Amino acid sequence: MTDVPEKERFEARTAEGELTGFVTYQLTGTIIVYTHTEVFPQYEGQGIASQLAKAVMDDARDRGRTVVPVCPYIAKWLEKHPEYEPIVARTTRKVR
């Protein structure tokens, strides 16, 4: 898992360097918004999305960032990983 800031995304690659998936983000100061997770069809079902989610959350925690999980996959993944709750921005407002 590698941060590619010029593309505003984290990338997952095979040992041979082939891109298998990515998580896009928007960074403003110490706030990072994860907007989309994508794993290419030929790599689905291998745990890559979960590995990406863990990598991006660990990176945010290590860098002292606050996470806004707009991406549905990241938001769902976080439900099973409460250890990241202290760095996740939540709102109680309902969107209508």
Protein Blocks (a to p, Z undefined) as FASTA:
>chain_A
ZZdfknopaddddfkopafbdcddddehjaccdfbdcddfklgonlmmmmmmmmmmmmmm
mnopacddfblklmmmmmmmmmlmmmpccdfbdcZZ
